[in-house]
Amino acid sequence: MPDMTKQEKSWVLYDVANSAFVLIIITTIMPIFFKDVASRGADSAVSTANWAFANSFASLVLALLAPVIGAVADYENLKKKFLVFFLGLGILATLALTTVSEGEWLRCLLIFVFARIGFAGANIFYDAFLVDITVKERMNRISTAGYAYGYIGSVIPFLMVIGLILLGTPPGASAGISVSAARAAFVIVALWWLLFSVPLLKNVRQKYYMPPAKHPVRDSFARLAGTFKEIRKYRQVFLFLMAYFLYIDGVDTIITMSAAYGRDIGLGVTALILAILMIQIVAFPFALLYGNLADRFSEKTMLFVGIAVYSFITLVSFFLPDLPTKEMKVIVFWILAFFVASSLGGIQALSRSFFGRLIPAERSAEFFGFYNIFGKFAAITGPFLMGVISHITGHSRYGVLSLLILFIAGGIILSKVGRENQ
């Protein structure tokens, strides 16, 4: 990161910090631990649905809070205080996962919900700091750098966790996740998250803010009401949010449910872990590439590329269970993992920077509260839809297929978003 300022580097490093939570808690070890250990003895489709419902509930709670806490945080020096609160909640809940034992699926989900609320809540204010630490002309590069270094940085704690799993596996036996290995993984995530959060907490300052108010909470509600009344003034912002709601719904669902879906179609723990490790490594250069191409072709064009890639992934995933051999399933799963990696960081980072260029800087926390509420409600509907359809049909492949509708609809609305306010 040679050409970045101290604040830009510190901001990017927080992506390194929280990416360990995404990779280990949301995407790989935790869902496998939940299905194989916490839900031992439960029906496979039921445990997958329970995991989906828990993710949906955590997103619902934060979605209801996001606009209000975002509006309050726009006052001077409050943005970082809110970030610290949710950061602490996420880290403490992650450590609390070490108390979960075999068969305690409900307790496991309750603690996980608090951990995910902490993670997502901190991200509201982390995203909102983007307008404080850089200028509009550099937002694409800095936003994609955050995701890129987050992916490659999270490989280190992930490899530590894999090492623990392999050490606990008897010679000749297939790799699995024991209670002790999972507990060690949760501790590693919490410590990594805390360590790489320090530069952000130390060096980043809130540059843009609302004037002080005697009644900040009451005034924040009034400001939110005014924003809705003036929705025509921010038409491009809310039109983009509608598109984002739809296509990021599909992306988040694929991220959240991929490991559980892989287990449903018979993929082993080793194949899942190695495929997701490959995603982290490949996503690093592709995220940076998306940032460079966005400066040349526009963020909107590259967002369409990402939507097209994920539509392809959805279609192929539907037919994955029909492959005749386990070996073929593993090969195709790896190919899909590569396509996920090629656009994962790009579509997320460019959505963030595109939105950042549309909104008023002094109200960034409020508007990123809306950004996150749309993202969180999207995270509710996708897993919930997949969970319901999995229950009805008895197979999660039909839930995967339903995601195609979200990508198509999101792309159509995105085509109507202009750049007049940038």
N, C-alpha and C positions, 0 to 999 in steps of 0.2 A: 504494500500500500504506500509506495514512495511519494505519490503526488497528492496525498490527502492531508488535510489539516489535523491537528490534535483532536478536535471535537469530532470530525468525521471518522477518524480511526476508532475513537472511543465508542461512537455510536455503532459502527460496524461490528465491533467486538461483542456487543450485546447479542447480536445474531449468533455469534459463535457460542455464547453462553446458553441461550434458550433452545438452540437447535438440538442439544443433547436431549432435552425433554421431548421434543417432537419425535426424534428418531427412536429413542429407547422406550419412552413411556406411552406415547400415542401410537407409534407406527409398528414397533416390533416386539420388544421383550414383554411389555405389559399386556398387550392383547393375547400373546401366546401364553403367558403366565396365567392370565385370567381364564382362558379356555382349558388349559391342560392341568392347572393346579387348583386355582380358586373355584373353578366350576367342575371339578372332577366328579364324574358320575352323571352329569346333566346331559340332556340331549344336545347334539351339536348345533342344530338350527336354533334351539331355544337360547343357548349361551351366546351365539352370534347376535341374536336379536337383543338380548339383555345388554350386551356391549354397545350396540347401536343406540338403544334407548338411553343409556347412561351418558353417552356423548351428546345426545340431543338435549337432555335435561341440563347439563352443564352449560351448553350454549344458550339455552333459553334463559337461565338465570342471568347470565352476563348481558344478553341482548336487552333485557328489561332495564338493567342498570346503566348500560353504556352511554346513552345520550345525556343523562343527568350528570353522572360523574365527569363526563367529558366537558360539559358546559361549565361546571364548577371549577374544574382544573385549569380553565383558560385564564383565571385570575393569577396575578403575579406570584411566582414561587410555589404554586400548588401542583403543577404538573408532575414535578419530581416526587413530591410527597405521596401522591396517589400511586405512582409507579413503585415506590418503595413498599407501600402497604401490600399491594398485590404480589410483588416479588417475594416478600416474606411469607405470605400465605401459600404461594405455590411451592416454595422450598420446604416449608414445614410439613405440608401435606405429603410431599414426595417422600420425606423421611418417615412419615407415619405409615406409609405403605409397607415398611419393613416389619410391621406388627401383624400383617395378614398371614394366616396359615391355610393349609389345604382345606378346601370345601367352604371357606368363608367368602362366598361370592358376593353376597349383599354388602358386607362390611367393606370388602375390596372396592366395590363400585362407589360407595359413599365417600370413601377417602379419595378415590380417583376424581370424583366430581369436584371436590374442593381444590385438588391440585390443578385440574384443568381450568377452573375459574381463576385461580391465581395466575397461571401462565397467560391466559387470554386477556385478563384484566391489565396486567403489566404491559402487554403488547399494544393496547390502545394508546398509552402514553409514550411508549417507545416509538411507535409509528408517528405520533403527533410531533415528536421532537425532530423529525426529518426537516421541517420548514425552519427550525431554529439553527441547525448545524451546517446547512449548506444553502446554495442559491438555486433557483429554478433550473438554470442551465446545466447543473451538475446532478440534479435529482435522479435521472435515469441511471447514471453511472454509480452513484453512491447507494441507491436502493438495491440495484442488482449486485453490487459488491457485498452488501450485507448478507443477502441470501447465499451468494457464492461462497464466501468465507465461512458462513454458518454451516454449509454442507460439508466442506472439507474439514473444518475444525471439529465437527461432531464425530468424525471418524475415529478420533483418538479415544474418547471414552467408550465408544462402541466396541473398538477392538479390545479394550480392557475387559469389557463385559463378556465378549465372546471368549476371551482367554479363560475367564473364570468358569464359563459354562463347559468348555472343553476339558479343563482340569477336573471338573466334577463328573465327567462322563467316563465310565469304566471302559477299558480297552475292548474294541470290537462291538460296542453298543452304539446305537444311533444317538445323536446329540439330543438332549432334552433340557428343560429348564427346571432346576430344583428350587426349592424354597430358599435355601441358603444363597444360591447364585443370584436369584432374583433380588433378594434383600441387599446384597452387595451392589447390584446394579442400581438400585434406587438411591443408595448412599452416594455412589459415584456421580449420578446425575445431579443430585442436590449440591454437592461440593463444587462440581464443574460450573453449574449455573451461577452459584454465588461468586466464585473466583473471577469469572470473566464479566461479571456485572460491575465490578469495582471501577474500571475506567469510566464507564458511563456515569455512575453516581458521583465520581470525583470531578470529571472534566466538562460535562455537558451542562449548559445553562439555558434557561428559558428566555429566549430573546424577544419573542412576540407574546403579548398578553393583553388582557382587557384591563381597563382602569380599575383601581380598587373600589369595592362596594361595601356599604354598611351591612347589607343583607345578601351575601353572595349566593346562598342556596335559592332564596326566593327570586332574586334577580335572574338566576340561571334558568329557572322554570319559565320566567317571563320571556327570556331571550329565546328559549326553545320554541315557545308558542309563536313568537314573532318570526322565527325562521320558517315555520310551517305556513304562516300567513303570507310570507313573501316567497313562496315556493317558486313562483314564476321567475323571480330574480335569479334563482339558483337552478333553473331548469336543467342545464347541462350537468350539473352536479348530481341531481336526483335521477336523471335519465341514466347516467353512468352507473349509479348505485343499483338501479333495477337490473341492468345487464350483469353487473358484478354479482349480485345476489344469485342469479341463475347459474352462470358458468362456474363461479367459485364453489357453488354447492356441489357440483359434480366433481371438481378437483379435490375438495376436502373429503368427500365421501370415499373417493378412491384411496386417498392417503390413509384415512382412518380405518377403512375396512379391508384393505388389501391383504394384510397378514391373516385375518380371520377367514377371508374368502379362500386364500391359498390353502389353509388347513382343511376347509370344507371339501376341496377338490382332491385332497390326498397328498399335498406337498409336504415334505419333511421340514423339520425346524432348520436343519442345516441349509437346505436350498433357499428357504425364505430369508434367512439371515444374510447369506452371501449375496443374494439378489439385491437386497435393500442396501447392503454395503456398497455394491457397485453403483447404485443410484446416487449415493452421496458423493462418490468420487467423480462420476460422469457429470453430475449436476453442476459442479464447480465451474468448469470452462464454459458450459452451455449458458449458465446464468450470466456470466460476463459477456458472452457473445450476444445474448439478447439485448443487453444494455448498449453495446456498440451498434448493433443493427437498428435499435430503436432511434438512436440519434441520426441514423442515415435514412430510414424508411418511415419513422414515426412509431410511437408507442402503440397506437391503435392497430397498425398493420401487424405488428408482432404479437399483439393479443389475439388477433384472428388466427395467426399461425398456431399459437398455443391451443386455442379452442379446437382447431381442426385435428391436431395431434391427439387430444384427449377424446375426441369423438371416435377416432380410429381405435384407440385403446379399449373404449367401451364395447365396441362391436366385436372385436376379437375376444375380449374376456367372456362374452356371452357364449361363444362357441368353444371355449377352452375345455369345459368338462366333457365334450364329445370326442376329444382326441383318444385314440385307442389304447395308448400306453402311457404309463407314468413318466417315462423318459421324454416322450414328446411334450407332455404337459410342462415338464420342467424347462425344456428348451424354449417353448413359446412364452412361458412366464418370464424367462430371462430377457427375451426380445421385448416383451411389453415393458419390463422394468427399464430397459434402455430408453424406450420412447417416453416413459414417465420422467426419467432423468433429463431428457433433452429439453423439456418445456416446463418442468416443475418450478424452478426458481424464476424463470423468465416471466411466466404468467402472473405469479404472485408479486414479484418486485415491480414490474411495470404497471400493474394495477395500482400499487401503492404510490408510485411516483406520478402516474397520470392523474390520480385523484389529488395528490399534493399540489399539482400545478393548477388545478381548477379552483381550489378553495382560498378564502382569505386567511393569510398567515396568522393574524392575531386571534383567530377563532379556530385554530387547528385542532385543539383537543375536542371541541364541540363537534366539528365536522368529522374528525376521525372516530368520534363516538358513534356517529351515524354510519360511518364506513364499517365499523366493527359490528354494529347492530345488524346491518344487512349481511355481513359475513357470518355472524353467529346464528341468525335465523336461517341462513342458507345451510349452516352446519347442522341445524336441527332437522330440516326437512329432508335432506339427502339420506342420512343414516336412518331416520325414522321411516322414510318411504321404503328403503331397502329392507329394514327390519320387518315391516308389515307384509311386504310382498313375499319375503322369505318364509314367513309364517303361513301365509295363505297357500303358496305354491309348494312349500316343502323343500325349496332349493333357492339359494341366494343368487343364482345366475339371472333370474328374471328381475330381481331388484337391481342388478348391475345394468341390465338393458334399459331400465327406465331412466337412467342418468343421461342417455342420449338426448332426450327431450330437453333437458336443462341446458345442454351445450348449444343446441340449435336455437332455442329461444333466446339465450343470452347473446349469441352472435347477432341475431336479428336486431335486438335492441341496441347493442353496441354500435351497429352501423349507423344509427340515427344520432349518435353523440358527436357534436362538433367540438371545436376548440376555440370558440369565440372568447372565452374568459381567460385564456392562457396568455 
